[in-house]
Amino acid sequence: LSATMSEGRLTLPREFGYVVLSLSGTWIANYFLQIRVMRARKRYDVQYPLLYADESHANRDEFNCIQRGHQNFLESWGPSSVLMVVNGILLPKTSALCGGFITLGRIVYGIGYALKGPDGRLPGAIIAHLGDFPLFILSFYTGAAMLGWVNKK
């Protein structure tokens, strides 16, 4: 592995750029889902500051599924981004690839949720979890490798 660490200094591998690009992709997913919510607000007349349409709204389920798809992304975005960066220090290509799965999965998740309701989430969730679960597991390896407990390849 090409990252080097010494007292107070970290040198990132050139391939860390892939992690930065992957993180940038998550912003594309965010904007995509955000635009879908803004359009749904207009289409279904759900006014701010309401986050969700209330029980009496004629298009409650349609709007709320679109909104929920975006909210679910936001709930996992921060932790996933941190794991991409941390693991990217030692495993930049793997981390970036996992980030790509997260981005693609969250877009598919949001579209599926909007089109089919809660039952439409599964394909996107599976794709996203192909990225976030490995990042979670790899964080233990990355920490152990940084401490010298396991051999870095």
N, C-alpha and C positions, 0 to 999 in steps of 0.2 A: 504494500500500500504506500502511496506516495505522500501522504500528509506527514509532516514532521512537527514534533512538539518539543519545546524546551522550556525552561523556566520563564514564564511570562510571555512566550511567543509561540504563535501557531502559524505555520505556513500551509496554505491550502493548495491542493493539487490543481493543476490547470483544468482538469475535468470537473471541478466544482462548478464551472460555468453551466454545466448541464443541470445542476440543481437549481441554479438561479433561473434558467429558462423554464424548468418544470414549475417552480414557484410562480413564475409569470403566467403560466398556463392556468393556475388556480384562479387568478384574477379574471381570466377570460370566462371561466365557469361562473364566477360570482356575477360578473356583468350580464352574462347570458340569462341567468336565473333572475337577477334583479329586474331586467327589462321585461321579462315575462310577468313579474308581479306588477310592475307599473302599468303594463297594458291591461292586465286583468282588473286592476283598480278602476280603470276607465270603463272597460267593457261591462263590468258588473256593478259599477257605481258603489264602490266601497271607499269611503272617505277616510282621510287621516283624521285623527291619530289612531284609528282602529287598526290593530295588527291583523285581526281576523274578522270575517263577517259574522254577525251574531245569529242566533237561532232563528230569528224571524226573517232573515234575508232570503229572497227567492233563489239566489244562486250561491248560497252559503257553501255547499260542498265543493262546487267548481272552483270558487275563489280560494277557499281554505286549503285545498289540495295543492294549488299552485304556490301559495304562500308557504305552506308547510315544506314543500320541496326545497325552497330557498332557505328557510330557517334551519332545516336539517343540515344543509351544507355549512351554514354559518356556525352551527354548534360544533362541528368537527374540524373546521378550517384551521383554527389556531393550533390545536394540538398536532394536526397532521403536518402543518408547516414547520413547527418546531422539530418534529421527528425527521423531516426531510433534511433540514439544515444540520442537525446533530449527526445523523448517520452519513450525510454527504461529506463530512470531514474525512472519513476513512473509506467510505463506499459511495463515491459520487454517482457513478453510473447506475448502480442498483437503486440508490435513493431517488434519482431522477426518474427512473423507470416506474418505480412505485408511485411517485407523484403523478405521472402520466395516467396510471390506472385510476388514481383518485379523481383526477380532473374529468376523465372520460366517464367514469362511473357516476359522478355527481350530476353531470349533464343528463345522462341516460335516466338516472333516478328521478330528476326533476321533471323530465318529459313524461316518463311513465306514470308518475304520481298525478300529473295534470290530466293525462288522457284516460287513465283507468282507475284513478283513486288509489287507496292504499294497496290494492292488489298489484298495481303497476310498478311498485317500488323495487321488487325483487331483482330483476336483471341489473339495474344500476347499482343496487347494494352489493351484489356479488362482485361486480367489476371493481367498485371502490374498495371493497375489503381485500381484493387481491393486492392492493397497494397499502392500505393502512395497517392491516395485521402484520405483514412482513416488516414494516417500519417499526412497529411496536417491539416485535421479537428482536430485530436487529439492534435496537437501542441498548439491550442488555449486552450484546456482543461488543458494540462500539464502546460502551463504558468500561467493560472488562479489558478490552484491548488498550484503551487509553491508560488504564492502571497497570498494564503489563501482566495481567493475569492470564491472558491467552496470547498466543503468537499471532502477530499480524502477518498476513501473506505478503 
